[in-house]
Amino acid sequence: MTMIDAPRTEQAEEARVTTIELFFDLVFVFTLTQLTALLADDLSLTGALQVGLIFTVLFWMYGAYVWATNQVPPDRASRQILLVLGMAAFLICALAVPRAFDRAGVIFGVGYLLVVLVHSTLYWQVYGRAVLRFAPINLVSALIVIVAGLVDGILTYTLWILVVLVQAVPPWLVRRSRQFDLYARHFVERHGLLLIVAFGESVIAIGVAIDPAQLDAGLIAAAVLALALATGLWYVYFAHDAEQAEQVLASASAADRIRVSLGGYFYAFIPMLLGVIAMAAGVKESLGHFTEPLEVEAALALGVGVALYLLGQAAFHAILRIGPVVYRLAAAAAALASTAVGVYVSAAAQLSLLVLLLATLIAIELAAARRVKPLS
């Protein structure tokens, strides 16, 4: 039986995310922690470029595992062992993240190669030769990452960009096949849980940024305000989008389901998760100077982080056609403009403005939702 012919049973359609998949996600999110630390240590264009490239490459293979477990449920020991091996491979990559563009580049590449090999083996167990449709391309990507670790300078960045371009090929092949399919409930739930865990990492960034020896009313207020910011970002997606997205995917044809899933849960999720990373880095750098004007880089991390998240959300709305886009685009522009408040006034003022902005966005969208017929 090939991937094309796999039956869509009612039991599979109703399957939920398993505990081992959630465990897998917790290990993957360690890469987000590492990327947040990398960006916080180097708030520059170079640091941002490195974080963007590393994240995009890793998120591609994370998505590949989501699609794999969507089609190949980890309900037996052999598949669970493979997932644990995949977790170990992602852990190797995460440990090498801080020096992925330096001396640890080869280690990162070898870890990534293991990620690819385990993923291909997981598919091979059930679908056999069907894995040859995408595994060779993923393998080429891993080999390019290893080569990037052997060189330096502009050539390293060129090879990483090449990996991102190579990874654009498998989605194109999947869309053209018209035969691949997925289970909507599991797919939406899995990405939602990843986003929840990512927000958890942003909360950890709050704790890391605060010295307990200096804890006072001002720092407590700063921490609560940063938590309110993360809560606002959480609400923007989880209030209605996740449920509506599941309905859209479940009712779509197989071909449309693949197109929408790739657009909404890969391409749109990239700026969303990068936004969470940047926001967390900005929080980490700003809470220690809560009542003072921020350095431009720290203020940009906060403003750009929230803006990226909202732009990803706007793209998500547009791709799935589940709600207005204009409000989120306007809020993203306002979030970016908040950088000036952080630089010229204080971290407290910028965080307060961003929280107020999200509260206003939520109120406007709730009012707009009341004026239209609910999605049935």
N, C-alpha and C positions, 0 to 999 in steps of 0.2 A: 504493500500500500504506500502510496506517495503522499506528500504533503497536500497535494491537490485533492486527493480522494478521501481524506480523513473525514469521518462522519461527524456532523454537528448534532450530537445527542442532546436531549433536554437536560440530562444530568450535567454535561459539560457546560451548557449554556448558563446553568445556575451556579456553577462553581464559584467559590470565593477564594480570595488570596489565602494561601496557607501560611502557617507560622514559619516554615523554613524560608519562604519567599520574603517575609518580613525581616527575618534574620539576615538574609542576603542583602536587603536594602540598608539595614543598619551598618553593615560593613562597607557598602558602596558609599554611604553618606560620609564615612570617614574621609573620603576624597574631598568632599565639600569642605570639611573642617580644615584639611590641609590647604586647600585652595584659598580659603578665607585667610588663613595665617600667612600664606604666600603674598596675597594682595595687601594685607595689612603691613607687612614688612617692606613692601615695595609699591607704594601708591604712586605709580608712574605709568606712562604709556607702555613701556616695556613690560612692567609687571602685569598690567591689564591684558596685554596681548598674550603673554604666557598663560595666564589664567584662562582666557577665552579659548585658546587652542587646546590646552590640556583638557578642559571641561568638555568641549565639543567632541573630541576624540573618545573620551571615556563614556560620555553620555550616549554616543552611538552604540557602543557595545552593551551598555546597561539596557538600552531599549531593545537590543537584540535578545537579551536574556528574558525580558518581559514578554516579547513575542514568543520566545521558545516555551516558557512555562505556561503561556496562554494556550499553546497548541499541544504541549507535552507535559501534562500535569505531573508535578514531582510527588507522585503517590506511591512510589516503590523505592526500595533501598538503593538500587543502582542509580536512579536519577537523583536522589537526594545526595549521594556521595559525589556525583558530578557537580551539583550545585555548591557543595562545600569546597570542592577543588576550585570552582570558579570564584568563590569568596576569597580563598587564599591568594589567587592570582590578582584579584582587585586590590587586596591588601598590600601586595608587593608594589603595585603601581602607586597606591596611596602613600606608602612609606617613601617612595622615590620622588614624589611630587615636588618637594622644595628644591631639588637639584635636577629636575627632569631636563632642563636646558643646559646642564653642566655635567659634572662627573657622574651623576647617577642616571644619565640618559639611557645608557645601555640596560641598566637594571630595570628601569621603567619599561623599556621596549621588550625585554624578555618577559616581564610580568604581563604585558599586553598580549604578547604572543600566546602565553598560556591561557589568557582569557578567551582568545579566539579559538584555540584548539579545544578547550573544554566545551565551549558553546557548540562547535561543529559536532563534537562527539555526542552531545545531548540530543541534537537533531538526528544524527545518524542512527541512534538506537531505535528510532521508530520509523523514520522516513527514508533511510538508506541513501541511494544516489541523489535524491532530491536536494541534499545538502550541497551538491556541487554547483547549484545555481548561484550561491552567494558566498560559500566558504572560501574559494580561491581569492575573491576580492578582499575579504576580511584579512586573509593571510598576507596578501600584498601590503595592506595597510600596516600590519604589525611589523613586517620586515622593513618597511620604510622608517617606522619609528625607531627601530634598532639602529639603522644606518644613521639616522639623525643624531643618535647618541654618540656616534663615532667621529662626528665632525663638529665644527664650531662656527660661530659668527653667523653671517647672513644665510649661509647654506643650511644651518640647523632650522632656522625659521622657515626657509623655503620648503624644506622637506616636510615640516609639520603642516604647512598650508596645503601641500600636495596630498597629505593623508586625508585632510578634510574634503578635498575635491574628489579623491578616490571613493570616499564613503558616500558620495552623492549618487554613485552608480547603482548599488543594490535597491534603493527605494524606487528608482526608475524602472528597474527590471520587474519588481514586484507589481507596480502599478500596471505595467503592460501585460502581465500574465493573466489578469482577470480571474485567477483561480484561487489565490490565497485568501484566507478569511480569518477572522478572529472573533472572540467572544467578548461582547461589549461590557458586561458587568465586571468581569475580572479585570479587563484592561483599564477601565476607568478607575476602579478601586485601587489597583496597583499604583497608578501614577498619583492618585490622591494621597496614598500613604507615604509615598516618597516625598511629596511636597510637605506633608505634616512633619516628617522626620527632619527635613531641611529647615523648617521653621524652628524645630527643637534645637538645631545647631545654632541658630541665630540667638536663641535664648541663652545658650551656653556662652556665647560671645559676650553677653551682658555680664555674666558672672566673672568671666576671665578678665574683663576690663576693670573690675572694681577691686581695689585693695581693701580687704576686711579691716585692716588697721586704720584706714581712713574713713570708715563707714560713718556717715552722718545723715541728717535729714535731706541734705542736698543730693547726695549720691543715691539715696533711696528713691527720691523723686525722679532722678535721672533714669534709674533702672526701670521704674514703673512706666515712665514715658516711652522708653525704648521697647518695653513689652507691649505697650498700647500700639506702637507702630507696627510691630510684627502681627499683632492681633488684627489690625486693620487690613493688612495684606492677606491674612488668612481669610477674613470674611469676604473679601472681594471675590475670591474663587469659590469658597465652600458654601456660601449662602444659597446659591442657586445654580452656578455654572456646572458643577460636577453632576448633579441630578439631570439637568437638561442635556448635557453632553451624552450621558448614558442613553437617554431616550433617543437622541438623534442617531447614535451609532447603532442601536438595536433595531431601529426602523429603516436604516439605509440598506441599499443593495450591497452585495459583496464588494463590487468595484468601488462604489462610493465610500464604503466603510474603510477600505484601505487608504484611499486618498485622504479622507478626513482625519483618520488616525495619524498618518504620517505628518500631515500639516499641523494638526492641533496638539498632538502629544509628543512630537519630536521638535519640529521647527519652532513652534510657538513656545514650547516649554524651555527651549534654550535661553532666551532672554529672561524668562520668568525666574529660572533657577540661578542664572548669572546675577540677576537683580538681587536675589536673596543673599548670595555670596558677597556682593559689593555692599549691600546694606549692612550686613553683619560686620564686615571689615570697617565700615564707617563708624558703626556703633562702638566697636572695640577701640578705635582711635579717638573717639570724641568724649566718652563718658568721663575720662580723667580730666577733661578741660571743660566741664559742663557749662560753667558760667562765663567762659572766655570765648573770644572769637577763634574760629578754627583755622587751621592751615587749609589752603585751597584744596589740597589733595583729599583731606579727610571730609571736607564739606562736599566735594564732588562725589566721593564714594557714597555718601548718604543720598544726595540728590539723584545721581545717576542710577544708583541701585533701585530706588523706588520707581524712577522713570522707566527703567528697563523692564521691571516687573509689570508695570501697567501697560507698556507697549506690547509685551508678550500676551497679556490678557486681552488687549484690543485685537491682536491677531487671532487669538483663540476664538473670540466672539465672531470675528469675520469669517473664519474658516468653517466653524460649525453652525453659523447663522443662528445664534441663540440669544442675541441681545444687541443693544446699541454699542457702537464703537466710539462715537464722537466724544462721549463723556470721559472715557478712559484716555483717549488721546489728549484731550485738554488737561486732564489731571497729570498726565505724564509730563507735559510741557511745564506745568506749574511746579511739579516736583523738581525738575531740572533747574528752574529759576530760583528755587529755595536755596541753592548753593550760595547765592549772594548774601542771604540772611545769615548763614553760618559763618561766612568769612567776615562780614562787617558788623554782625551783632554778637551772636553766641551760638554754641551748640544747642543750648536749651531752646533758644528761639527757633532754630531750624527744625529740631525734633518736634516742637509744639506745632509749628506750621504744617509739617508733614502729617502729623496725626489729625489736625483739623482738616487738612485737604482730603484725607481718606474718609473721614467722617462725612464731609460734604458730598463726596462722590457717592458714598453708600446711600445717603439720604436722597440724592437726586435720582439714583437708579431705582430705589425702592418706590419713589413717587411715580417714576415713569412706568414701572412694572404694574402698578395699580391701574394705569390707564389703558392697558392692553389686555387682551384675553390670555389667560394662563395657558402654557403649553400642556396639551392633554396627552 
